[in-house]
Amino acid sequence: MGQETMNPSWKPSFPHVIVATIVSFLFGYHLGVVNEPLESISNDLGFTGNTLAEGLVVSTCLAGAFIGSLLSGWVADEFGRRKAFQLCALPMIVGASISAMTNNLEGMLFGRFLVGTGLGVGPPVASLYVTEVSPSFVRGTYGSLIQIATCLGLMGALFIGIPAKSIDGWWRVCFLLSAVPAAILALAMAFCAESPHWLYKQGRSAEAEAEYARLLGGLHIKSAMSELSRMDRGDETDGVKFSELFHGRHFRVVFIGSTLFALQQLSGINAVFYFSSTVFRSAGVPSNLANIFIGVANILGSIIAMILMDKLGRRALLIWSFFGMATSMALQVTAAGLSASGSVTLYMSVGGMLLFVFTFATGAGPVPGLLLSEIFPGRIRAKAMAVCLSVHWVFNFLVGLLFLPLLKQLGQQLLYSIFTTFCLIALVFVKRNVMETKGKSLQEIEIALLPQD
């Protein structure tokens, strides 16, 4: 019994988590894959100078992701977490292949949409899976691997895209290469553990015990199954309708999750990414070097988040992250308000941008996906994550669509002031509504958050 009360080893669950993060790598890769090659793509497919077509090549993926995220909860609950990964890999393989081989804009858009549907399903399932297979004492660290994998995917796409301007047709290679990790994901998942939480919901307790033996070791099966048995089995096995997420006892946690993702996007992180090349170029820094700086700041922040997630806690990281983002955005506002265009102003702009990306990566980037998969009770977890990720994609799309028009209409100083305000609103929201989940079992979190019938 003394051995059972100790933490289980992290090693048995680690390979399963690594396989799951491949989908996050693909998420980052496909967000960045058209960055460098877009000019070559437009030349080869015959829409050079058509800014609407160029925008569609980027945003069609987001539209597909929105559709996919709506389906992700149903897919994860109906087929299980492992098959959900395999199903999301299929449109990414097919879509990337179509984009690589097409000779017209329509084929490119169709391929990007298919990839987007896979990207919409994958990330919420990854958050679910990592939360449900991880020992509680390393759940935060494992959750941070999702953000690190996303950063590596984005950096990989930017790196692989560099020859696109000098080698004809290289952009086709960029798309084809993404099919390789997607195929690895689909194949490797066949050898990974299924979520014991999902198996238990299906009434397959013996299989759940077997998977806990793979993930935690034999000594911890009894305590893990005891945690699952504290749930109301009747409640767990009943289906949940989407309408149930918006009223009654579940509304509060769904509201917290949706608002957290909305504020994450309204902080301006994607606007900063979109505008970074322009700011760096005005400081005399080439765009390739700018991308490297942004990527380094992003991954350094993600590594720090991984180290601190299970030590400092999720709530503390969110608070300090939004505070740092507000501070760095205030630097941008100050720089925009200075009349001089000297080195001090440029250093404030560049420094503020890098600090913003860094502080985002330490909390506001990695924490919401992990935190929400922790605070949602097992009965609604998959569908609630689907709703919240849909909110994420809607606001992601709106910020990307409206950023440049608002920048021209309002000016950099006023627009960045709005982003600063949203960062401060997010800080207050987290302090008032988000509980600390560090080290707690999923059942302990559910009891603390939900009114008990």
ChimeraX attribute file (.defattr): number of C-alpha atoms within 10 A of each C-alpha:
attribute: neighborCount
match mode: 1-to-1
recipient: residues
	/A:1	8
	/A:2	5
	/A:3	9
	/A:4	14
	/A:5	10
	/A:6	10
	/A:7	13
	/A:8	21
	/A:9	15
	/A:10	18
	/A:11	11
	/A:12	16
	/A:13	22
	/A:14	17
	/A:15	13
	/A:16	21
	/A:17	23
	/A:18	16
	/A:19	21
	/A:20	28
	/A:21	27
	/A:22	24
	/A:23	30
	/A:24	27
	/A:25	27
	/A:26	31
	/A:27	26
	/A:28	22
	/A:29	25
	/A:30	27
	/A:31	20
	/A:32	20
	/A:33	25
	/A:34	21
	/A:35	15
	/A:36	21
	/A:37	23
	/A:38	20
	/A:39	17
	/A:40	21
	/A:41	26
	/A:42	19
	/A:43	11
	/A:44	16
	/A:45	15
	/A:46	13
	/A:47	16
	/A:48	15
	/A:49	11
	/A:50	10
	/A:51	11
	/A:52	9
	/A:53	16
	/A:54	18
	/A:55	13
	/A:56	16
	/A:57	23
	/A:58	21
	/A:59	21
	/A:60	21
	/A:61	24
	/A:62	24
	/A:63	20
	/A:64	22
	/A:65	29
	/A:66	27
	/A:67	20
	/A:68	27
	/A:69	31
	/A:70	22
	/A:71	19
	/A:72	33
	/A:73	25
	/A:74	18
	/A:75	22
	/A:76	26
	/A:77	20
	/A:78	13
	/A:79	13
	/A:80	19
	/A:81	30
	/A:82	23
	/A:83	17
	/A:84	24
	/A:85	31
	/A:86	21
	/A:87	18
	/A:88	28
	/A:89	29
	/A:90	20
	/A:91	22
	/A:92	29
	/A:93	24
	/A:94	18
	/A:95	26
	/A:96	28
	/A:97	22
	/A:98	22
	/A:99	26
	/A:100	21
	/A:101	15
	/A:102	16
	/A:103	14
	/A:104	15
	/A:105	20
	/A:106	14
	/A:107	17
	/A:108	23
	/A:109	22
	/A:110	20
	/A:111	27
	/A:112	31
	/A:113	28
	/A:114	27
	/A:115	32
	/A:116	30
	/A:117	28
	/A:118	32
	/A:119	31
	/A:120	29
	/A:121	31
	/A:122	31
	/A:123	30
	/A:124	30
	/A:125	29
	/A:126	27
	/A:127	26
	/A:128	27
	/A:129	29
	/A:130	26
	/A:131	25
	/A:132	21
	/A:133	24
	/A:134	24
	/A:135	21
	/A:136	21
	/A:137	18
	/A:138	22
	/A:139	25
	/A:140	30
	/A:141	20
	/A:142	27
	/A:143	30
	/A:144	29
	/A:145	23
	/A:146	29
	/A:147	29
	/A:148	25
	/A:149	24
	/A:150	27
	/A:151	25
	/A:152	21
	/A:153	25
	/A:154	24
	/A:155	24
	/A:156	20
	/A:157	27
	/A:158	24
	/A:159	17
	/A:160	18
	/A:161	22
	/A:162	17
	/A:163	16
	/A:164	20
	/A:165	16
	/A:166	9
	/A:167	10
	/A:168	12
	/A:169	16
	/A:170	19
	/A:171	26
	/A:172	20
	/A:173	16
	/A:174	27
	/A:175	26
	/A:176	18
	/A:177	16
	/A:178	21
	/A:179	21
	/A:180	11
	/A:181	18
	/A:182	26
	/A:183	15
	/A:184	14
	/A:185	24
	/A:186	23
	/A:187	15
	/A:188	15
	/A:189	19
	/A:190	13
	/A:191	11
	/A:192	18
	/A:193	22
	/A:194	24
	/A:195	23
	/A:196	26
	/A:197	24
	/A:198	25
	/A:199	18
	/A:200	20
	/A:201	22
	/A:202	17
	/A:203	13
	/A:204	13
	/A:205	18
	/A:206	13
	/A:207	15
	/A:208	25
	/A:209	20
	/A:210	16
	/A:211	21
	/A:212	26
	/A:213	18
	/A:214	16
	/A:215	28
	/A:216	21
	/A:217	18
	/A:218	14
	/A:219	16
	/A:220	22
	/A:221	19
	/A:222	13
	/A:223	13
	/A:224	18
	/A:225	18
	/A:226	11
	/A:227	13
	/A:228	19
	/A:229	13
	/A:230	10
	/A:231	17
	/A:232	10
	/A:233	15
	/A:234	8
	/A:235	12
	/A:236	19
	/A:237	15
	/A:238	11
	/A:239	11
	/A:240	16
	/A:241	10
	/A:242	14
	/A:243	9
	/A:244	13
	/A:245	19
	/A:246	15
	/A:247	11
	/A:248	10
	/A:249	15
	/A:250	18
	/A:251	16
	/A:252	15
	/A:253	22
	/A:254	23
	/A:255	16
	/A:256	18
	/A:257	26
	/A:258	21
	/A:259	18
	/A:260	25
	/A:261	24
	/A:262	22
	/A:263	22
	/A:264	23
	/A:265	27
	/A:266	23
	/A:267	28
	/A:268	25
	/A:269	20
	/A:270	18
	/A:271	21
	/A:272	19
	/A:273	15
	/A:274	14
	/A:275	13
	/A:276	19
	/A:277	19
	/A:278	15
	/A:279	18
	/A:280	22
	/A:281	14
	/A:282	13
	/A:283	17
	/A:284	11
	/A:285	14
	/A:286	13
	/A:287	16
	/A:288	15
	/A:289	13
	/A:290	20
	/A:291	19
	/A:292	14
	/A:293	15
	/A:294	21
	/A:295	21
	/A:296	18
	/A:297	22
	/A:298	27
	/A:299	22
	/A:300	18
	/A:301	24
	/A:302	28
	/A:303	18
	/A:304	16
	/A:305	33
	/A:306	25
	/A:307	14
	/A:308	19
	/A:309	26
	/A:310	21
	/A:311	16
	/A:312	13
	/A:313	19
	/A:314	25
	/A:315	22
	/A:316	18
	/A:317	21
	/A:318	25
	/A:319	22
	/A:320	17
	/A:321	28
	/A:322	29
	/A:323	20
	/A:324	23
	/A:325	31
	/A:326	26
	/A:327	19
	/A:328	24
	/A:329	28
	/A:330	21
	/A:331	24
	/A:332	26
	/A:333	23
	/A:334	17
	/A:335	22
	/A:336	20
	/A:337	13
	/A:338	12
	/A:339	8
	/A:340	11
	/A:341	12
	/A:342	10
	/A:343	10
	/A:344	12
	/A:345	20
	/A:346	20
	/A:347	16
	/A:348	19
	/A:349	25
	/A:350	23
	/A:351	14
	/A:352	23
	/A:353	25
	/A:354	22
	/A:355	22
	/A:356	29
	/A:357	29
	/A:358	26
	/A:359	29
	/A:360	29
	/A:361	27
	/A:362	31
	/A:363	29
	/A:364	29
	/A:365	24
	/A:366	27
	/A:367	26
	/A:368	22
	/A:369	26
	/A:370	25
	/A:371	23
	/A:372	25
	/A:373	27
	/A:374	25
	/A:375	26
	/A:376	25
	/A:377	22
	/A:378	24
	/A:379	21
	/A:380	22
	/A:381	21
	/A:382	26
	/A:383	26
	/A:384	32
	/A:385	27
	/A:386	28
	/A:387	22
	/A:388	26
	/A:389	27
	/A:390	25
	/A:391	22
	/A:392	23
	/A:393	22
	/A:394	18
	/A:395	18
	/A:396	23
	/A:397	18
	/A:398	12
	/A:399	19
	/A:400	20
	/A:401	14
	/A:402	11
	/A:403	18
	/A:404	16
	/A:405	11
	/A:406	14
	/A:407	15
	/A:408	10
	/A:409	11
	/A:410	12
	/A:411	13
	/A:412	18
	/A:413	18
	/A:414	16
	/A:415	18
	/A:416	25
	/A:417	17
	/A:418	17
	/A:419	23
	/A:420	26
	/A:421	17
	/A:422	22
	/A:423	28
	/A:424	21
	/A:425	15
	/A:426	27
	/A:427	20
	/A:428	15
	/A:429	16
	/A:430	19
	/A:431	13
	/A:432	9
	/A:433	13
	/A:434	21
	/A:435	17
	/A:436	14
	/A:437	22
	/A:438	21
	/A:439	17
	/A:440	14
	/A:441	16
	/A:442	20
	/A:443	18
	/A:444	14
	/A:445	19
	/A:446	19
	/A:447	13
	/A:448	12
	/A:449	17
	/A:450	16
	/A:451	10
	/A:452	8
	/A:453	4
